[in-house]
């Protein structure tokens, strides 16, 4: 009796595999994110330059040469050396420079990760503080430093402001002309209130406030205090 031979199985269907998309030969690497903020804090004979560390790459803080403007944040910097010397980095989020002898210096933070991208810029400004700060007839009044024509008045309800521009604070520019017209600088009625006055100077059209305000340029109005005169 003849043996039964099974019929051959049909050939298996070919497995479809996705074909990777070709990478364009001119594709550019992802640029590092710019540093969003840079704060200059005078400390004795030195300046602390504070910034948020990036998720990728590292940060160089450079002191710009006289007459060189900071690049716009997000700009790719082809030649970082033209932006001046690198300030020594002391750790994540901190660089330290000697206090400049000039009354003004500009710094910029660069993110370096293959490409170099410009981030925030900040200035060191050395202008004498206001003196004799007090409240009179519901207006802040003070003596202006010689040659100063603009100040920034900053206030917060929760704690004393450390800088002229703070996300949690409110800042108002006061010119010497407006000061004379209004008889001082008005304040909001909210209490408690912490107030600081930061003299400012203009460099190439940009207003730069000083980096800190001493005790004599600050006032505190506790909760429950009214608008009576305060010295």
Backbone as CSV, one residue per row, in Angstrom:
resi,resn,N_x,N_y,N_z,CA_x,CA_y,CA_z,C_x,C_y,C_z
1,UNK,0.869,-1.189,0.000,0.000,0.000,0.000,0.906,1.240,0.000
2,UNK,0.679,2.170,-0.918,1.558,3.340,-0.995,1.403,4.225,0.238
3,UNK,2.563,4.826,0.627,2.544,5.738,1.768,1.930,7.069,1.376
4,UNK,1.234,7.677,2.370,0.603,8.977,2.138,1.616,10.071,2.460
5,UNK,1.952,10.918,1.489,2.913,12.007,1.675,2.143,13.307,1.848
6,UNK,2.343,14.016,2.996,1.596,15.273,3.199,2.010,16.322,2.174
7,UNK,1.044,17.123,1.798,1.301,18.187,0.833,2.186,19.255,1.461
8,UNK,3.083,19.825,0.722,3.961,20.870,1.290,3.168,22.086,1.754
9,UNK,3.618,22.701,2.874,2.950,23.905,3.401,3.247,25.083,2.492
10,UNK,2.276,25.961,2.391,2.522,27.154,1.561,3.617,28.015,2.192
11,UNK,4.394,28.715,1.397,5.466,29.559,1.962,4.901,30.631,2.884
12,UNK,5.638,30.901,3.973,5.201,31.919,4.942,5.242,33.295,4.295
13,UNK,4.252,34.099,4.695,4.204,35.462,4.164,5.374,36.255,4.716
14,UNK,6.001,37.079,3.921,7.132,37.869,4.423,6.686,38.824,5.527
15,UNK,7.562,38.971,6.539,7.279,39.868,7.662,7.619,41.289,7.243
16,UNK,6.641,42.188,7.448,6.852,43.587,7.079,7.546,44.317,8.218
17,UNK,8.668,44.907,7.943,9.413,45.672,8.948,9.434,47.134,8.542
18,UNK,9.187,48.025,9.526,9.208,49.447,9.177,10.595,49.876,8.715
19,UNK,10.605,50.681,7.712,11.865,51.208,7.193,12.134,52.550,7.858
20,UNK,13.260,52.690,8.545,13.522,53.980,9.213,13.637,55.100,8.198
21,UNK,13.093,56.256,8.627,13.171,57.424,7.758,14.611,57.877,7.662
22,UNK,15.062,58.202,6.484,16.446,58.674,6.364,16.633,60.000,7.083
23,UNK,17.780,60.140,7.745,18.114,61.381,8.438,18.753,62.324,7.441
24,UNK,18.176,63.504,7.270,18.782,64.433,6.317,20.239,64.702,6.665
25,UNK,21.065,64.757,5.650,22.486,64.969,5.880,22.775,66.332,6.484
26,UNK,21.830,67.286,6.306,22.059,68.631,6.835,21.314,68.883,8.141
27,UNK,20.846,67.786,8.832,20.106,67.962,10.086,21.013,68.597,11.137
28,UNK,20.482,69.569,11.870,21.244,70.282,12.885,21.000,69.652,14.248
29,UNK,22.001,69.601,15.116,21.775,69.098,16.475,20.830,70.018,17.241
30,UNK,20.189,69.453,18.254,19.280,70.249,19.077,20.089,71.254,19.878
31,UNK,19.698,72.506,19.792,20.438,73.556,20.493,20.114,73.513,21.987
32,UNK,21.101,73.781,22.835,20.827,73.805,24.277,19.909,74.961,24.642
33,UNK,19.201,74.790,25.759,18.269,75.826,26.206,19.029,77.005,26.798
34,UNK,18.586,78.238,26.530,19.251,79.402,27.116,18.982,79.508,28.611
35,UNK,19.916,80.073,29.346,19.750,80.309,30.780,18.689,81.396,30.955
36,UNK,17.618,81.143,31.728,16.516,82.111,31.803,16.779,83.314,32.698
37,UNK,17.718,83.204,33.655,17.931,84.325,34.573,19.368,84.329,35.063
38,UNK,19.852,85.536,35.349,21.193,85.726,35.904,21.100,86.875,36.903
39,UNK,21.564,86.648,38.127,21.473,87.646,39.195,22.876,87.961,39.701
40,UNK,23.177,89.247,39.814,24.473,89.708,40.322,24.297,90.132,41.780
41,UNK,25.073,89.511,42.677,24.976,89.789,44.108,26.337,90.234,44.633
42,UNK,26.519,91.531,44.905,27.787,91.978,45.486,27.983,91.390,46.881
43,UNK,29.187,90.863,47.124,29.537,90.287,48.421,30.962,90.697,48.750
44,UNK,31.114,91.760,49.549,32.442,92.234,49.869,33.172,92.695,48.616
45,UNK,34.362,92.135,48.398,35.169,92.514,47.243,34.855,91.674,46.012
46,UNK,33.812,90.858,46.085,33.506,89.962,44.974,32.029,90.077,44.577
47,UNK,31.745,89.495,43.417,30.368,89.405,42.925,29.997,87.946,42.786
48,UNK,28.839,87.583,43.315,28.281,86.254,43.095,27.298,86.358,41.932
49,UNK,27.480,85.514,40.935,26.597,85.487,39.769,25.820,84.178,39.810
50,UNK,24.526,84.286,40.043,23.681,83.132,40.333,22.743,82.885,39.159
51,UNK,22.616,81.617,38.761,21.774,81.239,37.629,21.241,79.827,37.852
52,UNK,20.117,79.456,37.234,19.621,78.082,37.350,20.444,77.150,36.468
53,UNK,20.983,76.066,37.016,21.771,75.136,36.198,20.901,74.517,35.103
54,UNK,21.468,74.312,33.911,20.685,73.735,32.814,20.519,72.227,32.978
55,UNK,19.509,71.683,32.326,19.307,70.234,32.350,20.357,69.520,31.510
56,UNK,20.914,70.222,30.561,21.882,69.638,29.641,23.010,70.633,29.397
57,UNK,24.253,70.141,29.358,25.381,71.014,29.118,25.829,71.739,30.387
58,UNK,26.650,72.777,30.209,27.101,73.583,31.342,27.026,75.064,30.963
59,UNK,27.210,75.903,31.956,27.050,77.349,31.754,28.398,78.037,31.909
60,UNK,28.683,78.948,30.980,29.787,79.883,31.109,29.214,81.274,31.324
61,UNK,29.662,81.951,32.383,29.320,83.356,32.575,30.516,84.177,32.106
62,UNK,30.261,85.115,31.208,31.348,85.945,30.660,31.106,87.413,30.985
63,UNK,32.210,88.106,31.301,32.179,89.543,31.527,32.440,90.233,30.198
64,UNK,31.444,90.962,29.703,31.536,91.538,28.375,32.533,92.691,28.339
65,UNK,33.323,92.791,27.275,34.226,93.945,27.128,33.426,95.235,26.981
66,UNK,34.048,96.347,27.291,33.394,97.650,27.149,32.925,97.839,25.711
67,UNK,31.685,98.283,25.569,31.143,98.568,24.250,30.531,97.384,23.546
68,UNK,30.633,96.180,24.104,30.057,94.986,23.487,28.702,94.711,24.127
69,UNK,27.664,94.617,23.296,26.320,94.348,23.796,26.109,92.849,23.959
70,UNK,25.242,92.483,24.885,24.915,91.076,25.089,24.058,90.573,23.935
71,UNK,24.295,89.356,23.440,23.433,88.800,22.391,22.016,88.579,22.908
72,UNK,21.076,88.566,21.993,19.698,88.264,22.370,19.619,86.831,22.906
73,UNK,18.856,86.610,23.994,18.708,85.241,24.506,18.193,84.303,23.420
74,UNK,18.808,83.117,23.363,18.440,82.137,22.339,19.307,82.207,21.105
75,UNK,20.180,83.211,21.005,21.064,83.350,19.858,22.210,82.347,19.945
76,UNK,22.508,81.674,18.829,23.683,80.797,18.770,24.927,81.675,18.631
77,UNK,25.897,81.450,19.500,27.118,82.249,19.528,28.224,81.469,18.830
78,UNK,28.671,81.982,17.698,29.699,81.282,16.924,31.084,81.471,17.522
79,UNK,31.338,82.638,18.126,32.661,82.941,18.674,32.508,83.457,20.101
80,UNK,32.425,82.565,21.091,32.209,83.016,22.479,33.315,83.922,23.001
81,UNK,34.536,83.767,22.484,35.652,84.546,23.027,35.481,86.044,22.801
82,UNK,34.685,86.427,21.810,34.479,87.861,21.591,33.620,88.471,22.702
83,UNK,32.994,87.615,23.530,32.146,88.085,24.619,32.909,88.211,25.934
84,UNK,34.235,88.201,25.851,35.024,88.486,27.038,35.474,87.251,27.803
85,UNK,36.021,87.506,28.987,36.605,86.450,29.807,35.530,85.629,30.500
86,UNK,35.847,84.348,30.710,34.965,83.464,31.472,35.155,83.724,32.961
87,UNK,34.068,83.929,33.667,34.119,84.124,35.120,34.260,82.749,35.783
88,UNK,35.161,82.585,36.747,35.355,81.276,37.376,34.049,80.715,37.947
89,UNK,33.811,79.446,37.623,32.606,78.772,38.118,32.937,78.113,39.448
90,UNK,32.067,78.333,40.448,32.309,77.829,41.788,31.485,76.597,42.114
91,UNK,30.544,76.249,41.257,29.667,75.113,41.497,28.419,75.244,40.649
92,UNK,27.496,74.294,40.748,26.260,74.381,39.956,25.495,75.669,40.272
93,UNK,25.247,76.452,39.245,24.439,77.653,39.422,25.165,78.831,40.028
94,UNK,26.507,78.797,40.113,27.228,79.895,40.756,28.574,80.134,40.088
95,UNK,28.824,81.400,39.735,30.144,81.851,39.308,30.531,83.023,40.203
96,UNK,31.835,83.274,40.338,32.316,84.313,41.250,33.348,85.162,40.528
97,UNK,33.148,86.491,40.574,34.066,87.418,39.936,34.539,88.439,40.959
98,UNK,35.694,89.041,40.702,36.124,90.159,41.541,35.189,91.341,41.276
99,UNK,35.011,92.188,42.280,34.175,93.371,42.084,34.904,94.334,41.141
100,UNK,34.274,94.733,40.045,34.954,95.614,39.091,35.273,96.972,39.708
101,UNK,36.374,97.575,39.228,36.722,98.920,39.689,35.858,99.968,38.997
102,UNK,35.344,99.643,37.806,34.458,100.559,37.082,33.058,100.515,37.699
103,UNK,32.277,101.586,37.549,30.930,101.607,38.149,29.901,100.774,37.387
104,UNK,30.332,100.145,36.276,29.372,99.359,35.485,30.100,98.209,34.805
105,UNK,29.489,97.028,34.832,29.995,95.863,34.104,28.801,95.000,33.716
106,UNK,28.880,94.411,32.529,27.770,93.606,32.012,28.230,92.159,31.862
107,UNK,27.372,91.236,32.277,27.659,89.800,32.213,26.577,89.101,31.396
108,UNK,26.969,87.983,30.761,26.004,87.173,30.017,26.270,85.702,30.339
109,UNK,25.207,84.917,30.419,25.307,83.480,30.676,25.132,82.723,29.362
110,UNK,26.075,81.829,29.061,26.037,81.023,27.844,25.861,79.560,28.214
111,UNK,24.935,78.876,27.559,24.791,77.433,27.722,25.649,76.750,26.666
112,UNK,26.519,75.838,27.105,27.447,75.156,26.213,27.111,73.665,26.209
113,UNK,26.721,73.156,25.039,26.450,71.726,24.876,26.566,71.416,23.381
114,UNK,27.789,71.339,22.892,28.005,71.284,21.458,27.923,72.695,20.906
115,UNK,26.702,73.170,20.679,26.497,74.567,20.315,26.582,75.435,21.570
116,UNK,26.773,76.719,21.350,26.807,77.702,22.438,25.650,78.673,22.223
117,UNK,24.772,78.791,23.225,23.562,79.605,23.095,23.562,80.677,24.183
118,UNK,23.286,81.914,23.781,23.239,83.029,24.729,21.978,82.947,25.583
119,UNK,22.131,83.304,26.850,20.998,83.348,27.769,20.856,84.736,28.371
120,UNK,20.457,84.766,29.623,20.185,86.038,30.297,21.468,86.833,30.502
121,UNK,21.305,88.154,30.548,22.397,89.074,30.861,22.019,89.865,32.101
122,UNK,23.027,90.319,32.843,22.789,91.119,34.038,23.969,92.057,34.231
123,UNK,23.704,93.204,34.848,24.731,94.234,35.008,25.081,94.424,36.476
124,UNK,26.345,94.742,36.711,26.787,95.265,38.005,26.776,96.782,37.893
125,UNK,26.097,97.450,38.823,25.972,98.903,38.805,26.373,99.439,40.174
126,UNK,27.303,100.381,40.168,27.769,100.993,41.418,27.338,102.457,41.427
127,UNK,26.193,102.735,42.051,25.661,104.092,42.214,25.372,104.274,43.702
128,UNK,25.693,105.405,44.296,25.396,105.598,45.719,23.905,105.422,46.012
129,UNK,23.555,104.942,47.198,22.146,104.727,47.524,21.433,106.037,47.842
130,UNK,20.108,105.970,47.834,19.333,107.103,48.335,19.526,107.176,49.848
131,UNK,19.301,108.346,50.418,19.425,108.532,51.863,18.172,109.220,52.392
132,UNK,17.990,109.124,53.712,16.870,109.814,54.346,15.509,109.309,53.911
133,UNK,15.386,108.040,53.596,14.106,107.497,53.143,13.081,107.526,54.275
134,UNK,11.901,108.101,54.000,10.835,108.147,55.003,9.497,108.346,54.287
135,UNK,8.425,108.179,55.036,7.074,108.384,54.519,6.552,109.720,55.022
136,UNK,6.089,110.539,54.096,5.567,111.858,54.453,4.352,112.152,53.589
137,UNK,3.211,112.413,54.268,1.963,112.700,53.544,1.646,111.614,52.527
138,UNK,1.773,110.359,52.975,1.473,109.189,52.146,2.371,109.089,50.923
139,UNK,3.532,109.698,50.970,4.486,109.614,49.878,5.853,109.216,50.435
140,UNK,6.547,108.334,49.686,7.940,108.061,50.009,8.780,109.257,49.601
141,UNK,9.697,109.657,50.475,10.589,110.755,50.139,12.014,110.365,50.529
142,UNK,12.985,110.925,49.813,14.386,110.619,50.047,15.269,111.700,49.427
143,UNK,16.558,111.646,49.748,17.547,112.486,49.087,18.171,111.684,47.936
144,UNK,18.226,112.324,46.777,18.744,111.646,45.585,20.273,111.647,45.595
145,UNK,20.899,110.558,45.123,22.364,110.578,44.971,22.779,111.576,43.885
146,UNK,23.946,112.153,43.978,24.397,113.101,42.952,24.395,112.470,41.552
147,UNK,23.805,113.178,40.608,23.803,112.719,39.229,22.752,111.686,38.896
148,UNK,22.027,111.170,39.878,21.007,110.145,39.635,19.676,110.814,39.308
149,UNK,19.028,110.369,38.230,17.744,110.950,37.828,16.612,109.925,37.778
150,UNK,16.921,108.644,38.028,15.892,107.607,37.992,16.168,106.578,39.082
151,UNK,15.093,106.114,39.713,15.186,105.012,40.675,14.072,104.020,40.375
152,UNK,14.247,102.816,40.890,13.188,101.812,40.862,12.762,101.552,42.297
153,UNK,11.472,101.729,42.560,10.904,101.453,43.878,10.212,100.100,43.805
154,UNK,10.641,99.180,44.643,10.121,97.807,44.615,9.521,97.479,45.975
155,UNK,8.354,96.818,45.970,7.738,96.424,47.228,7.160,95.018,47.138
156,UNK,7.096,94.390,48.308,6.498,93.056,48.474,5.745,93.032,49.800
157,UNK,4.742,92.170,49.886,4.004,92.041,51.128,4.536,90.959,52.037
158,UNK,5.290,89.984,51.475,5.687,88.828,52.280,7.077,88.962,52.889
159,UNK,8.010,89.595,52.188,9.378,89.706,52.692,10.092,90.846,51.974
160,UNK,11.217,91.313,52.513,11.924,92.419,51.860,12.415,92.028,50.468
161,UNK,12.271,92.897,49.488,12.787,92.591,48.144,14.312,92.591,48.142
162,UNK,14.876,91.630,47.449,16.331,91.529,47.356,16.878,92.230,46.116
163,UNK,16.045,92.337,45.076,16.464,92.925,43.820,15.366,93.863,43.321
164,UNK,15.750,94.721,42.370,14.764,95.660,41.826,13.671,94.949,41.045
165,UNK,14.027,93.861,40.360,13.041,93.118,39.562,12.865,91.734,40.176
166,UNK,11.724,91.518,40.809,11.428,90.225,41.408,10.062,89.760,40.925
167,UNK,9.943,88.488,40.537,8.634,88.006,40.068,7.525,88.167,41.100
168,UNK,7.878,88.077,42.393,6.861,88.172,43.448,6.636,89.605,43.908
169,UNK,7.378,90.550,43.366,7.255,91.932,43.805,6.650,92.822,42.735
170,UNK,6.467,94.071,43.091,5.983,95.103,42.171,7.024,96.212,42.116
171,UNK,7.348,96.645,40.907,8.381,97.662,40.720,7.815,98.841,39.944
172,UNK,8.162,100.041,40.384,7.734,101.261,39.696,8.950,102.156,39.482
173,UNK,9.110,102.631,38.256,10.193,103.572,37.959,9.744,104.982,38.333
174,UNK,10.619,105.703,39.030,10.355,107.083,39.431,11.487,107.960,38.911
175,UNK,11.163,108.968,38.115,12.167,109.935,37.688,12.206,111.098,38.679
176,UNK,13.296,111.838,38.661,13.380,112.982,39.570,12.339,114.045,39.223
177,UNK,11.988,114.153,37.947,10.948,115.106,37.552,9.589,114.700,38.110
178,UNK,9.226,113.425,37.941,7.941,112.942,38.474,7.920,113.043,39.984
179,UNK,9.056,112.777,40.619,9.165,112.877,42.073,8.818,114.289,42.545
180,UNK,9.344,115.290,41.866,9.076,116.677,42.252,7.616,117.050,41.987
181,UNK,7.051,116.570,40.875,5.653,116.892,40.546,4.702,116.280,41.574
182,UNK,4.963,115.024,41.963,4.060,114.305,42.872,4.388,114.541,44.338
183,UNK,5.508,115.168,44.612,5.895,115.341,46.003,6.365,114.066,46.651
184,UNK,6.941,113.166,45.861,7.411,111.879,46.363,6.866,110.741,45.524
185,UNK,6.989,109.545,46.047,6.519,108.345,45.337,5.363,107.723,46.118
186,UNK,4.191,107.554,45.492,3.059,106.957,46.202,3.269,105.470,46.453
187,UNK,2.632,104.967,47.511,2.690,103.551,47.858,1.284,102.973,47.886
188,UNK,1.133,101.672,47.640,-0.193,101.052,47.767,-0.599,100.969,49.229
189,UNK,-1.896,100.836,49.520,-2.352,100.819,50.917,-2.173,99.474,51.610
190,UNK,-1.839,98.419,50.880,-1.746,97.094,51.493,-0.682,97.058,52.580
191,UNK,-0.978,96.326,53.641,-0.032,96.098,54.726,-0.149,94.629,55.143
192,UNK,0.961,93.961,55.495,2.316,94.504,55.601,2.907,94.818,54.231
193,UNK,3.959,95.657,54.252,4.607,96.058,53.015,6.090,96.294,53.274
194,UNK,6.925,95.705,52.433,8.376,95.887,52.504,8.799,96.639,51.248
195,UNK,9.510,97.741,51.427,9.847,98.642,50.324,11.354,98.838,50.253
196,UNK,11.888,98.873,49.027,13.302,99.183,48.808,13.416,100.100,47.598
197,UNK,14.387,101.011,47.649,14.607,101.964,46.558,15.973,101.682,45.944
198,UNK,15.990,101.452,44.621,17.209,101.101,43.890,17.538,102.200,42.878
199,UNK,18.561,103.011,43.121,18.981,103.969,42.090,19.391,103.227,40.812
200,UNK,19.270,103.915,39.686,19.560,103.277,38.399,20.315,104.245,37.501
201,UNK,20.989,103.671,36.514,21.706,104.474,35.530,21.435,103.896,34.147
202,UNK,21.520,104.738,33.133,21.294,104.296,31.753,22.634,104.101,31.037
203,UNK,22.739,102.948,30.366,23.906,102.640,29.548,23.402,102.242,28.170
204,UNK,23.778,103.016,27.160,23.325,102.787,25.784,21.808,102.628,25.719
205,UNK,21.112,103.470,26.476,19.658,103.508,26.418,18.934,102.539,27.326
206,UNK,19.641,101.601,27.956,19.022,100.609,28.835,19.192,101.027,30.288
207,UNK,18.105,100.971,31.064,18.145,101.351,32.473,18.596,100.162,33.311
208,UNK,19.666,100.365,34.093,20.218,99.317,34.944,20.167,99.777,36.392
209,UNK,19.431,99.064,37.272,19.417,99.426,38.695,20.629,98.865,39.418
210,UNK,20.921,99.439,40.593,21.964,98.864,41.436,21.535,97.471,41.870
211,UNK,22.518,96.681,42.352,22.243,95.278,42.635,21.675,95.030,44.023
212,UNK,21.810,95.997,44.925,21.241,95.813,46.259,20.872,97.176,46.842
213,UNK,20.119,97.129,47.924,19.705,98.355,48.619,20.068,98.193,50.092
214,UNK,20.854,99.121,50.652,21.232,99.011,52.067,20.045,99.307,52.975
215,UNK,20.268,99.159,54.261,19.180,99.340,55.234,18.578,100.733,55.154
216,UNK,19.398,101.744,54.875,18.877,103.100,54.811,18.005,103.377,53.601
217,UNK,17.983,102.447,52.649,17.146,102.597,51.462,15.954,101.646,51.512
218,UNK,15.588,101.222,52.724,14.478,100.279,52.911,13.549,100.766,54.020
219,UNK,12.266,100.412,53.880,11.281,100.657,54.929,10.377,99.440,55.042
220,UNK,9.855,99.230,56.254,8.911,98.138,56.486,7.670,98.699,57.181
221,UNK,6.495,98.354,56.639,5.217,98.782,57.215,4.483,97.517,57.663
222,UNK,4.392,97.265,58.974,3.778,96.020,59.458,2.272,96.017,59.259
223,UNK,1.686,94.850,59.418,0.243,94.723,59.315,-0.430,95.609,60.351
224,UNK,-1.477,96.288,59.951,-2.202,97.173,60.846,-1.706,98.588,60.870
225,UNK,-0.537,98.851,60.241,-0.035,100.234,60.215,-0.800,101.019,59.182
226,UNK,-1.033,102.274,59.475,-1.785,103.121,58.554,-0.870,103.902,57.667
227,UNK,-1.361,105.061,57.220,-0.605,105.913,56.325,0.036,107.081,57.056
228,UNK,0.179,106.952,58.382,0.789,108.048,59.120,2.257,108.161,58.764
229,UNK,2.837,109.334,59.005,4.237,109.550,58.679,5.118,108.580,59.447
230,UNK,6.167,108.099,58.767,7.122,107.177,59.392,8.514,107.611,59.032
231,UNK,9.418,107.584,60.010,10.808,107.948,59.763,11.656,106.691,59.815
